[in-house]
């Protein structure tokens, strides 16, 4: 990934993407504290927007791997 993280929102979207694509429960559990910490900074609407953005990123990654 070549995008610089400029803010907590970008970091949150990336953490959500990592959680979605985690290859094991152990890897997922490693991301959870980051999600909890970053998620405290946002209201419910912003969290939902970040979820949608991370899902789109996963779809893009899936398309690249086909």
HTML snippet that shows the backbone in 3Dmol.js (N, CA, C, O; Angstrom):
<script src="https://3Dmol.org/build/3Dmol-min.js"></script>
<div id="view" style="width:600px;height:400px;position:relative"></div>
<script>
const pdb = `
ATOM      1  N   UNK A   1       0.857  -1.171   0.000  1.00  0.00           N
ATOM      2  CA  UNK A   1       0.000   0.000   0.000  1.00  0.00           C
ATOM      3  C   UNK A   1       0.896   1.224   0.000  1.00  0.00           C
ATOM      4  O   UNK A   1       1.793   1.336   0.835  1.00  0.00           O
ATOM      5  N   UNK A   2       0.667   2.128  -0.913  1.00  0.00           N
ATOM      6  CA  UNK A   2       1.549   3.269  -1.053  1.00  0.00           C
ATOM      7  C   UNK A   2       0.921   4.579  -0.597  1.00  0.00           C
ATOM      8  O   UNK A   2       1.505   5.644  -0.800  1.00  0.00           O
ATOM      9  N   UNK A   3      -0.235   4.522   0.003  1.00  0.00           N
ATOM     10  CA  UNK A   3      -0.914   5.725   0.469  1.00  0.00           C
ATOM     11  C   UNK A   3      -0.446   6.074   1.873  1.00  0.00           C
ATOM     12  O   UNK A   3      -0.406   5.220   2.759  1.00  0.00           O
ATOM     13  N   UNK A   4      -0.093   7.339   2.064  1.00  0.00           N
ATOM     14  CA  UNK A   4       0.317   7.817   3.378  1.00  0.00           C
ATOM     15  C   UNK A   4      -0.923   8.024   4.244  1.00  0.00           C
ATOM     16  O   UNK A   4      -1.939   8.548   3.787  1.00  0.00           O
ATOM     17  N   UNK A   5      -0.818   7.606   5.494  1.00  0.00           N
ATOM     18  CA  UNK A   5      -1.927   7.821   6.429  1.00  0.00           C
ATOM     19  C   UNK A   5      -1.850   9.248   6.961  1.00  0.00           C
ATOM     20  O   UNK A   5      -0.910   9.608   7.670  1.00  0.00           O
ATOM     21  N   UNK A   6      -2.838  10.045   6.612  1.00  0.00           N
ATOM     22  CA  UNK A   6      -2.839  11.439   7.022  1.00  0.00           C
ATOM     23  C   UNK A   6      -3.683  11.707   8.259  1.00  0.00           C
ATOM     24  O   UNK A   6      -3.560  12.757   8.891  1.00  0.00           O
ATOM     25  N   UNK A   7      -4.549  10.744   8.602  1.00  0.00           N
ATOM     26  CA  UNK A   7      -5.458  11.004   9.715  1.00  0.00           C
ATOM     27  C   UNK A   7      -5.999   9.702  10.294  1.00  0.00           C
ATOM     28  O   UNK A   7      -5.784   8.621   9.746  1.00  0.00           O
ATOM     29  N   UNK A   8      -6.700   9.831  11.405  1.00  0.00           N
ATOM     30  CA  UNK A   8      -7.254   8.655  12.083  1.00  0.00           C
ATOM     31  C   UNK A   8      -8.318   7.952  11.245  1.00  0.00           C
ATOM     32  O   UNK A   8      -8.475   6.734  11.332  1.00  0.00           O
ATOM     33  N   UNK A   9      -9.041   8.709  10.444  1.00  0.00           N
ATOM     34  CA  UNK A   9     -10.076   8.081   9.611  1.00  0.00           C
ATOM     35  C   UNK A   9      -9.443   7.104   8.625  1.00  0.00           C
ATOM     36  O   UNK A   9      -9.907   5.972   8.489  1.00  0.00           O
ATOM     37  N   UNK A  10      -8.390   7.534   7.939  1.00  0.00           N
ATOM     38  CA  UNK A  10      -7.710   6.646   6.998  1.00  0.00           C
ATOM     39  C   UNK A  10      -7.172   5.404   7.709  1.00  0.00           C
ATOM     40  O   UNK A  10      -7.276   4.291   7.193  1.00  0.00           O
ATOM     41  N   UNK A  11      -6.605   5.601   8.885  1.00  0.00           N
ATOM     42  CA  UNK A  11      -6.082   4.475   9.663  1.00  0.00           C
ATOM     43  C   UNK A  11      -7.219   3.528  10.049  1.00  0.00           C
ATOM     44  O   UNK A  11      -7.045   2.309  10.034  1.00  0.00           O
ATOM     45  N   UNK A  12      -8.367   4.079  10.390  1.00  0.00           N
ATOM     46  CA  UNK A  12      -9.521   3.261  10.768  1.00  0.00           C
ATOM     47  C   UNK A  12     -10.013   2.429   9.591  1.00  0.00           C
ATOM     48  O   UNK A  12     -10.322   1.248   9.751  1.00  0.00           O
ATOM     49  N   UNK A  13     -10.089   3.035   8.414  1.00  0.00           N
ATOM     50  CA  UNK A  13     -10.524   2.302   7.220  1.00  0.00           C
ATOM     51  C   UNK A  13      -9.553   1.167   6.923  1.00  0.00           C
ATOM     52  O   UNK A  13      -9.974   0.056   6.600  1.00  0.00           O
ATOM     53  N   UNK A  14      -8.275   1.438   7.029  1.00  0.00           N
ATOM     54  CA  UNK A  14      -7.282   0.392   6.769  1.00  0.00           C
ATOM     55  C   UNK A  14      -7.381  -0.712   7.816  1.00  0.00           C
ATOM     56  O   UNK A  14      -7.273  -1.892   7.481  1.00  0.00           O
ATOM     57  N   UNK A  15      -7.585  -0.345   9.073  1.00  0.00           N
ATOM     58  CA  UNK A  15      -7.731  -1.358  10.120  1.00  0.00           C
ATOM     59  C   UNK A  15      -8.974  -2.217   9.876  1.00  0.00           C
ATOM     60  O   UNK A  15      -8.935  -3.430  10.079  1.00  0.00           O
ATOM     61  N   UNK A  16     -10.058  -1.606   9.447  1.00  0.00           N
ATOM     62  CA  UNK A  16     -11.264  -2.373   9.112  1.00  0.00           C
ATOM     63  C   UNK A  16     -10.983  -3.334   7.961  1.00  0.00           C
ATOM     64  O   UNK A  16     -11.418  -4.486   7.982  1.00  0.00           O
ATOM     65  N   UNK A  17     -10.262  -2.856   6.969  1.00  0.00           N
ATOM     66  CA  UNK A  17      -9.911  -3.699   5.827  1.00  0.00           C
ATOM     67  C   UNK A  17      -9.050  -4.869   6.277  1.00  0.00           C
ATOM     68  O   UNK A  17      -9.251  -5.998   5.831  1.00  0.00           O
ATOM     69  N   UNK A  18      -8.103  -4.607   7.149  1.00  0.00           N
ATOM     70  CA  UNK A  18      -7.276  -5.685   7.690  1.00  0.00           C
ATOM     71  C   UNK A  18      -8.118  -6.698   8.464  1.00  0.00           C
ATOM     72  O   UNK A  18      -7.892  -7.904   8.367  1.00  0.00           O
ATOM     73  N   UNK A  19      -9.080  -6.205   9.225  1.00  0.00           N
ATOM     74  CA  UNK A  19      -9.950  -7.107   9.992  1.00  0.00           C
ATOM     75  C   UNK A  19     -10.770  -7.992   9.066  1.00  0.00           C
ATOM     76  O   UNK A  19     -10.916  -9.190   9.311  1.00  0.00           O
ATOM     77  N   UNK A  20     -11.304  -7.403   8.004  1.00  0.00           N
ATOM     78  CA  UNK A  20     -12.132  -8.161   7.066  1.00  0.00           C
ATOM     79  C   UNK A  20     -11.303  -9.228   6.359  1.00  0.00           C
ATOM     80  O   UNK A  20     -11.786 -10.334   6.117  1.00  0.00           O
ATOM     81  N   UNK A  21     -10.070  -8.902   6.033  1.00  0.00           N
ATOM     82  CA  UNK A  21      -9.238  -9.812   5.244  1.00  0.00           C
ATOM     83  C   UNK A  21      -8.308 -10.674   6.098  1.00  0.00           C
ATOM     84  O   UNK A  21      -7.482 -11.412   5.561  1.00  0.00           O
ATOM     85  N   UNK A  22      -8.435 -10.585   7.405  1.00  0.00           N
ATOM     86  CA  UNK A  22      -7.564 -11.377   8.290  1.00  0.00           C
ATOM     87  C   UNK A  22      -7.664 -12.856   7.943  1.00  0.00           C
ATOM     88  O   UNK A  22      -8.755 -13.402   7.779  1.00  0.00           O
ATOM     89  N   UNK A  23      -6.512 -13.484   7.836  1.00  0.00           N
ATOM     90  CA  UNK A  23      -6.470 -14.890   7.438  1.00  0.00           C
ATOM     91  C   UNK A  23      -6.728 -15.854   8.589  1.00  0.00           C
ATOM     92  O   UNK A  23      -6.889 -17.055   8.373  1.00  0.00           O
ATOM     93  N   UNK A  24      -6.768 -15.334   9.802  1.00  0.00           N
ATOM     94  CA  UNK A  24      -7.030 -16.190  10.952  1.00  0.00           C
ATOM     95  C   UNK A  24      -7.669 -15.358  12.053  1.00  0.00           C
ATOM     96  O   UNK A  24      -7.636 -14.128  12.025  1.00  0.00           O
ATOM     97  N   UNK A  25      -8.246 -16.049  13.014  1.00  0.00           N
ATOM     98  CA  UNK A  25      -8.824 -15.362  14.161  1.00  0.00           C
ATOM     99  C   UNK A  25      -7.735 -14.636  14.944  1.00  0.00           C
ATOM    100  O   UNK A  25      -7.970 -13.556  15.487  1.00  0.00           O
ATOM    101  N   UNK A  26      -6.554 -15.224  15.001  1.00  0.00           N
ATOM    102  CA  UNK A  26      -5.434 -14.594  15.704  1.00  0.00           C
ATOM    103  C   UNK A  26      -5.077 -13.248  15.061  1.00  0.00           C
ATOM    104  O   UNK A  26      -4.869 -12.258  15.763  1.00  0.00           O
ATOM    105  N   UNK A  27      -5.008 -13.216  13.735  1.00  0.00           N
ATOM    106  CA  UNK A  27      -4.709 -11.966  13.027  1.00  0.00           C
ATOM    107  C   UNK A  27      -5.818 -10.946  13.244  1.00  0.00           C
ATOM    108  O   UNK A  27      -5.549  -9.758  13.426  1.00  0.00           O
ATOM    109  N   UNK A  28      -7.063 -11.408  13.223  1.00  0.00           N
ATOM    110  CA  UNK A  28      -8.193 -10.522  13.477  1.00  0.00           C
ATOM    111  C   UNK A  28      -8.090  -9.913  14.875  1.00  0.00           C
ATOM    112  O   UNK A  28      -8.290  -8.712  15.056  1.00  0.00           O
ATOM    113  N   UNK A  29      -7.777 -10.751  15.852  1.00  0.00           N
ATOM    114  CA  UNK A  29      -7.675 -10.278  17.236  1.00  0.00           C
ATOM    115  C   UNK A  29      -6.565  -9.251  17.411  1.00  0.00           C
ATOM    116  O   UNK A  29      -6.637  -8.412  18.309  1.00  0.00           O
ATOM    117  N   UNK A  30      -5.550  -9.305  16.575  1.00  0.00           N
ATOM    118  CA  UNK A  30      -4.474  -8.317  16.647  1.00  0.00           C
ATOM    119  C   UNK A  30      -4.945  -6.936  16.195  1.00  0.00           C
ATOM    120  O   UNK A  30      -4.401  -5.919  16.626  1.00  0.00           O
ATOM    121  N   UNK A  31      -5.950  -6.902  15.333  1.00  0.00           N
ATOM    122  CA  UNK A  31      -6.461  -5.641  14.802  1.00  0.00           C
ATOM    123  C   UNK A  31      -7.522  -5.020  15.715  1.00  0.00           C
ATOM    124  O   UNK A  31      -7.706  -3.803  15.711  1.00  0.00           O
ATOM    125  N   UNK A  32      -8.210  -5.842  16.487  1.00  0.00           N
ATOM    126  CA  UNK A  32      -9.333  -5.372  17.308  1.00  0.00           C
ATOM    127  C   UNK A  32      -8.959  -4.206  18.232  1.00  0.00           C
ATOM    128  O   UNK A  32      -9.709  -3.231  18.276  1.00  0.00           O
ATOM    129  N   UNK A  33      -7.846  -4.250  18.967  1.00  0.00           N
ATOM    130  CA  UNK A  33      -7.528  -3.109  19.831  1.00  0.00           C
ATOM    131  C   UNK A  33      -7.354  -1.795  19.056  1.00  0.00           C
ATOM    132  O   UNK A  33      -7.739  -0.728  19.535  1.00  0.00           O
ATOM    133  N   UNK A  34      -6.776  -1.882  17.869  1.00  0.00           N
ATOM    134  CA  UNK A  34      -6.613  -0.697  17.040  1.00  0.00           C
ATOM    135  C   UNK A  34      -7.975  -0.155  16.609  1.00  0.00           C
ATOM    136  O   UNK A  34      -8.211   1.053  16.631  1.00  0.00           O
ATOM    137  N   UNK A  35      -8.864  -1.065  16.218  1.00  0.00           N
ATOM    138  CA  UNK A  35     -10.208  -0.644  15.821  1.00  0.00           C
ATOM    139  C   UNK A  35     -10.946   0.017  16.973  1.00  0.00           C
ATOM    140  O   UNK A  35     -11.594   1.049  16.796  1.00  0.00           O
ATOM    141  N   UNK A  36     -10.847  -0.580  18.148  1.00  0.00           N
ATOM    142  CA  UNK A  36     -11.528  -0.016  19.316  1.00  0.00           C
ATOM    143  C   UNK A  36     -10.984   1.363  19.667  1.00  0.00           C
ATOM    144  O   UNK A  36     -11.744   2.281  19.973  1.00  0.00           O
ATOM    145  N   UNK A  37      -9.676   1.498  19.620  1.00  0.00           N
ATOM    146  CA  UNK A  37      -9.049   2.773  19.950  1.00  0.00           C
ATOM    147  C   UNK A  37      -9.416   3.861  18.936  1.00  0.00           C
ATOM    148  O   UNK A  37      -9.830   4.958  19.311  1.00  0.00           O
ATOM    149  N   UNK A  38      -9.263   3.549  17.670  1.00  0.00           N
ATOM    150  CA  UNK A  38      -9.571   4.531  16.630  1.00  0.00           C
ATOM    151  C   UNK A  38     -11.062   4.814  16.556  1.00  0.00           C
ATOM    152  O   UNK A  38     -11.464   5.953  16.320  1.00  0.00           O
ATOM    153  N   UNK A  39     -11.885   3.797  16.752  1.00  0.00           N
ATOM    154  CA  UNK A  39     -13.327   3.955  16.641  1.00  0.00           C
ATOM    155  C   UNK A  39     -13.922   4.916  17.654  1.00  0.00           C
ATOM    156  O   UNK A  39     -14.996   5.475  17.433  1.00  0.00           O
ATOM    157  N   UNK A  40     -13.230   5.105  18.757  1.00  0.00           N
ATOM    158  CA  UNK A  40     -13.721   6.048  19.785  1.00  0.00           C
ATOM    159  C   UNK A  40     -13.739   7.491  19.277  1.00  0.00           C
ATOM    160  O   UNK A  40     -14.401   8.350  19.859  1.00  0.00           O
ATOM    161  N   UNK A  41     -13.021   7.747  18.207  1.00  0.00           N
ATOM    162  CA  UNK A  41     -12.914   9.110  17.681  1.00  0.00           C
ATOM    163  C   UNK A  41     -14.065   9.501  16.758  1.00  0.00           C
ATOM    164  O   UNK A  41     -14.157  10.653  16.335  1.00  0.00           O
ATOM    165  N   UNK A  42     -14.940   8.549  16.445  1.00  0.00           N
ATOM    166  CA  UNK A  42     -15.944   8.797  15.407  1.00  0.00           C
ATOM    167  C   UNK A  42     -17.363   8.524  15.879  1.00  0.00           C
ATOM    168  O   UNK A  42     -17.605   7.694  16.756  1.00  0.00           O
ATOM    169  N   UNK A  43     -18.295   9.249  15.267  1.00  0.00           N
ATOM    170  CA  UNK A  43     -19.707   8.988  15.543  1.00  0.00           C
ATOM    171  C   UNK A  43     -20.171   7.807  14.684  1.00  0.00           C
ATOM    172  O   UNK A  43     -19.438   7.332  13.817  1.00  0.00           O
ATOM    173  N   UNK A  44     -21.380   7.349  14.935  1.00  0.00           N
ATOM    174  CA  UNK A  44     -21.902   6.149  14.266  1.00  0.00           C
ATOM    175  C   UNK A  44     -21.951   6.321  12.750  1.00  0.00           C
ATOM    176  O   UNK A  44     -21.656   5.377  12.017  1.00  0.00           O
ATOM    177  N   UNK A  45     -22.315   7.493  12.273  1.00  0.00           N
ATOM    178  CA  UNK A  45     -22.400   7.721  10.829  1.00  0.00           C
ATOM    179  C   UNK A  45     -21.022   7.616  10.170  1.00  0.00           C
ATOM    180  O   UNK A  45     -20.892   7.067   9.076  1.00  0.00           O
ATOM    181  N   UNK A  46     -20.020   8.133  10.828  1.00  0.00           N
ATOM    182  CA  UNK A  46     -18.663   8.069  10.281  1.00  0.00           C
ATOM    183  C   UNK A  46     -18.150   6.638  10.282  1.00  0.00           C
ATOM    184  O   UNK A  46     -17.464   6.222   9.348  1.00  0.00           O
ATOM    185  N   UNK A  47     -18.479   5.885  11.320  1.00  0.00           N
ATOM    186  CA  UNK A  47     -18.074   4.475  11.378  1.00  0.00           C
ATOM    187  C   UNK A  47     -18.737   3.698  10.246  1.00  0.00           C
ATOM    188  O   UNK A  47     -18.092   2.863   9.611  1.00  0.00           O
ATOM    189  N   UNK A  48     -20.001   3.958   9.987  1.00  0.00           N
ATOM    190  CA  UNK A  48     -20.700   3.276   8.893  1.00  0.00           C
ATOM    191  C   UNK A  48     -20.078   3.632   7.544  1.00  0.00           C
ATOM    192  O   UNK A  48     -19.940   2.767   6.680  1.00  0.00           O
ATOM    193  N   UNK A  49     -19.703   4.891   7.358  1.00  0.00           N
ATOM    194  CA  UNK A  49     -19.055   5.312   6.115  1.00  0.00           C
ATOM    195  C   UNK A  49     -17.721   4.600   5.956  1.00  0.00           C
ATOM    196  O   UNK A  49     -17.373   4.159   4.861  1.00  0.00           O
ATOM    197  N   UNK A  50     -16.977   4.489   7.044  1.00  0.00           N
ATOM    198  CA  UNK A  50     -15.688   3.795   7.004  1.00  0.00           C
ATOM    199  C   UNK A  50     -15.871   2.312   6.686  1.00  0.00           C
ATOM    200  O   UNK A  50     -15.081   1.734   5.940  1.00  0.00           O
ATOM    201  N   UNK A  51     -16.903   1.702   7.247  1.00  0.00           N
ATOM    202  CA  UNK A  51     -17.191   0.290   6.945  1.00  0.00           C
ATOM    203  C   UNK A  51     -17.452   0.101   5.456  1.00  0.00           C
ATOM    204  O   UNK A  51     -16.917  -0.821   4.841  1.00  0.00           O
ATOM    205  N   UNK A  52     -18.269   0.967   4.881  1.00  0.00           N
ATOM    206  CA  UNK A  52     -18.576   0.867   3.455  1.00  0.00           C
ATOM    207  C   UNK A  52     -17.317   1.056   2.613  1.00  0.00           C
ATOM    208  O   UNK A  52     -17.109   0.346   1.629  1.00  0.00           O
ATOM    209  N   UNK A  53     -16.491   2.004   2.999  1.00  0.00           N
ATOM    210  CA  UNK A  53     -15.250   2.250   2.265  1.00  0.00           C
ATOM    211  C   UNK A  53     -14.310   1.049   2.351  1.00  0.00           C
ATOM    212  O   UNK A  53     -13.673   0.681   1.364  1.00  0.00           O
ATOM    213  N   UNK A  54     -14.228   0.447   3.525  1.00  0.00           N
ATOM    214  CA  UNK A  54     -13.342  -0.708   3.669  1.00  0.00           C
ATOM    215  C   UNK A  54     -13.864  -1.902   2.871  1.00  0.00           C
ATOM    216  O   UNK A  54     -13.070  -2.662   2.315  1.00  0.00           O
ATOM    217  N   UNK A  55     -15.167  -2.079   2.805  1.00  0.00           N
ATOM    218  CA  UNK A  55     -15.752  -3.155   1.994  1.00  0.00           C
ATOM    219  C   UNK A  55     -15.427  -2.932   0.519  1.00  0.00           C
ATOM    220  O   UNK A  55     -15.115  -3.882  -0.199  1.00  0.00           O
ATOM    221  N   UNK A  56     -15.497  -1.694   0.071  1.00  0.00           N
ATOM    222  CA  UNK A  56     -15.137  -1.387  -1.315  1.00  0.00           C
ATOM    223  C   UNK A  56     -13.665  -1.698  -1.571  1.00  0.00           C
ATOM    224  O   UNK A  56     -13.316  -2.207  -2.636  1.00  0.00           O
ATOM    225  N   UNK A  57     -12.810  -1.400  -0.611  1.00  0.00           N
ATOM    226  CA  UNK A  57     -11.390  -1.725  -0.761  1.00  0.00           C
ATOM    227  C   UNK A  57     -11.176  -3.234  -0.870  1.00  0.00           C
ATOM    228  O   UNK A  57     -10.358  -3.692  -1.667  1.00  0.00           O
ATOM    229  N   UNK A  58     -11.905  -3.995  -0.076  1.00  0.00           N
ATOM    230  CA  UNK A  58     -11.784  -5.455  -0.139  1.00  0.00           C
ATOM    231  C   UNK A  58     -12.236  -5.950  -1.509  1.00  0.00           C
ATOM    232  O   UNK A  58     -11.607  -6.837  -2.086  1.00  0.00           O
ATOM    233  N   UNK A  59     -13.314  -5.386  -2.029  1.00  0.00           N
ATOM    234  CA  UNK A  59     -13.788  -5.775  -3.369  1.00  0.00           C
ATOM    235  C   UNK A  59     -12.727  -5.463  -4.418  1.00  0.00           C
ATOM    236  O   UNK A  59     -12.500  -6.263  -5.326  1.00  0.00           O
ATOM    237  N   UNK A  60     -12.075  -4.304  -4.300  1.00  0.00           N
ATOM    238  CA  UNK A  60     -11.009  -3.946  -5.225  1.00  0.00           C
ATOM    239  C   UNK A  60      -9.843  -4.926  -5.118  1.00  0.00           C
ATOM    240  O   UNK A  60      -9.279  -5.339  -6.131  1.00  0.00           O
ATOM    241  N   UNK A  61      -9.489  -5.291  -3.903  1.00  0.00           N
ATOM    242  CA  UNK A  61      -8.404  -6.251  -3.717  1.00  0.00           C
ATOM    243  C   UNK A  61      -8.759  -7.618  -4.312  1.00  0.00           C
ATOM    244  O   UNK A  61      -7.920  -8.279  -4.923  1.00  0.00           O
ATOM    245  N   UNK A  62     -10.002  -8.021  -4.122  1.00  0.00           N
ATOM    246  CA  UNK A  62     -10.468  -9.292  -4.684  1.00  0.00           C
ATOM    247  C   UNK A  62     -10.408  -9.257  -6.216  1.00  0.00           C
ATOM    248  O   UNK A  62     -10.019 -10.238  -6.849  1.00  0.00           O
ATOM    249  N   UNK A  63     -10.790  -8.136  -6.797  1.00  0.00           N
ATOM    250  CA  UNK A  63     -10.779  -8.004  -8.255  1.00  0.00           C
ATOM    251  C   UNK A  63      -9.347  -8.074  -8.791  1.00  0.00           C
ATOM    252  O   UNK A  63      -9.107  -8.622  -9.867  1.00  0.00           O
ATOM    253  N   UNK A  64      -8.413  -7.526  -8.045  1.00  0.00           N
ATOM    254  CA  UNK A  64      -7.009  -7.559  -8.468  1.00  0.00           C
ATOM    255  C   UNK A  64      -6.430  -8.966  -8.426  1.00  0.00           C
ATOM    256  O   UNK A  64      -5.536  -9.306  -9.200  1.00  0.00           O
ATOM    257  N   UNK A  65      -6.952  -9.779  -7.511  1.00  0.00           N
ATOM    258  CA  UNK A  65      -6.405 -11.123  -7.353  1.00  0.00           C
ATOM    259  C   UNK A  65      -7.013 -12.135  -8.315  1.00  0.00           C
ATOM    260  O   UNK A  65      -6.570 -13.283  -8.366  1.00  0.00           O
ATOM    261  N   UNK A  66      -8.000 -11.733  -9.060  1.00  0.00           N
ATOM    262  CA  UNK A  66      -8.641 -12.655 -10.012  1.00  0.00           C
ATOM    263  C   UNK A  66      -7.875 -12.741 -11.300  1.00  0.00           C
ATOM    264  O   UNK A  66      -8.274 -13.469 -12.209  1.00  0.00           O
TER     265      UNK A  66
END
`;
const viewer = $3Dmol.createViewer("view");
viewer.addModel(pdb, "pdb");
viewer.setStyle({}, {cartoon: {color: "spectrum"}});
viewer.zoomTo();
viewer.render();
</script>
